Amino acid sequence: MAREFKIIPKDWYQKRTLTGKKIEPVHVAIPDYQQVHNHICNMIVSYSDDSLKTLIARVLYNDLNDKWTVDGMEVAVTVIEKSQENALDFFNSQQTG
């Protein structure tokens, strides 16, 4: 199974430059992700200003909606499980245009 991490927007935490321009997270990688409730992992976040930050994050499982999330306080993501076939179809469609 391939995993995709979708960033959950957070309004309370906003990172800005000295000029006042908002800096937003654009991509998240979690190399040591394990689908275990309360697992502590590293979250590598790349921002819109091309900076990188490593956060200590926690994997959480919500019984009510049957979803996994990873919370690094500044950035949180929802875990989306994809079957390998769907991932390959997506990759092939990106290659062909």
C-alpha positions, 0 to 999 in steps of 0.5 A: 500500500502506498501512503499519501499525506494530506496537509490539514490547514491550521489557522492558529499557526502562521509563519511569516517572513520579515516582509509579512508574506505568509509561508505555508507548508507544501509537502510532508514526508514521514520516513519512519511512519508506523500505523500504530496509535501514539507512535512518535515519528519524524515529520519533514516539512517543506515550506513555500519559501523552500525551507525545510523543518523536521518536527517530532510528531505523533501518530493518532487514530480516530475511532469515530471516523476510522482515520489516521492522522499525524500531528507535529503541532505546527503541521498536521496531516491526514493519512490517505491509504492508496492501493498500489494499482491506484498509485501506478495509474496516477503515476502513469497518467502524470507521465502521459500528460 
